[in-house]
Amino acid sequence: MSFQIVSVVGLGYIGLPTAAVFAARKKKVIGVDVNPRAVETINRGEIHIVEPDLDMVVHAAVTEGYLRATTIAEPADAFLIAVPTPFKGDHEPDLSYIESASKSIAPVLKKGDLVILESTSPVGATEQMSAWLAEARPDLSFPQTHGEDSDIRIAHCPERVLPGHVLRELIENDRIIGGMTPKCSAAAVQLYKTFVEGECIITDARTAEMCKLTENSFRDVNIAFANELSIICDKLGISVWELIRLANHHPRVKILQPGPGVGGHCIAVDPWFIVSKTPEQARLIRTAREVNDSKPQWVIDQVQQAIGKHLQENPDKTAKSVTVACFGLAFKPDIDDLRESPSKAITLKIADAHPGTVLAVEPNIDKLPANMEGKVILCNTEDALNRADVAVLLVDHKEFKSISSSRLEHAERVDTRGIWN
Ligand code: SAJ
């Protein structure tokens, strides 16, 4: 089996680097995205997201003719679906992007093609995707009805790369390959071996789906433990940062770091896919989500207390004359991604409640998102340090780590990441 043409559907934080890495290995890659602006940008050899070194790899892939983007699916030998899987309503998974991606590739599928779902998905989503494809193409056979003899091979191979390190992790990480049948798995392994240097480990589609959800839930539970410790330590007058550093000297203890809450579109979302399937059983996983989701409000309360303390120490001032500076809006350090960011949510809530000026420093963006315009002033680190009465550290960006404590002496501090302590 040879894969001459690979199509990647969904050219976001996962799909675009994956497409670029296949193209760098001289596969002909057709990238498909519903966003015409993203398609135009990529076809100019540029990128619409921030990820270290991705611009160079995409530029080379496009100029050498290996990568081309389009809004309408074209025939290929393998299709990788890397579209979002958010949740809706009461945290139930929303598979509508997978459904539309399936329907968009169905007309161009041909006998022998391989379709891989890379999007993080609830258990059963790969079978559901295969059912959508079968419904659209009754002339082709699929693994759920024809097993090893099916015309189309289907697998779930969840992406596991860390934003900020995507290009390295795509190549080096081990890969879980969950085929709907062993032949489907073998085909997927062959495809990924184009660029994966890690191990390709074979399982079935449902276990692969659960494996990805388990990895992110494991991290969420561990962060919830750290966040709960930070609230306990605040009550007890103990530095949580020192506490965790000391506890982690034990050879079998590895506590993660507290923060302002858990953001991004993975760790704050994926555990709910387990909870929504097995609500009675997933008690710890649900509680971890609740602990992490409640952390931003705790930070906001800390900021209110800091404003109160500043006013007490400066009785001539009113709340209107107190300037709060929030350092960091992204969901984690050294990236530009503000989606599902607790830091952004905290800054907005402070701005809604506080009658004085609220400044925001985010070195990785040039412009505030529309819902912050008029409420918050985007400024640089120097301005914020000069003007802050209350300084709130929300993201441990490298720019903030070098701020010396003497620059913060005049301000009340709320440090959710422990870098100014
Ligand atoms: N966070 C903490 N404390 C920590 C570590 C993280 O508060 O000690 C917060 C971060 O600030 C951020 C959130 O957790 O708000 C998530 O950040 P992250 O770096 O833990 O993870 P993501 O969402 O960038 O990427 C995760 C990774 N999963 C695991 O490490 C198990 C990545 O490998 C996955 O590919 C990715 O989710 C995904 O796409 O699912």
Boltz pocket constraint, residues with backbone or C-beta under 6 A from the ligand:
constraints:
  - pocket:
      binder: B
      contacts: [[A, 120], [A, 159], [A, 160], [A, 161], [A, 162], [A, 163], [A, 215], [A, 216], [A, 219], [A, 223], [A, 256], [A, 257], [A, 258], [A, 259], [A, 260], [A, 261], [A, 262], [A, 263], [A, 264], [A, 265], [A, 266], [A, 267], [A, 331], [A, 332], [A, 333]]
      max_distance: 6.0
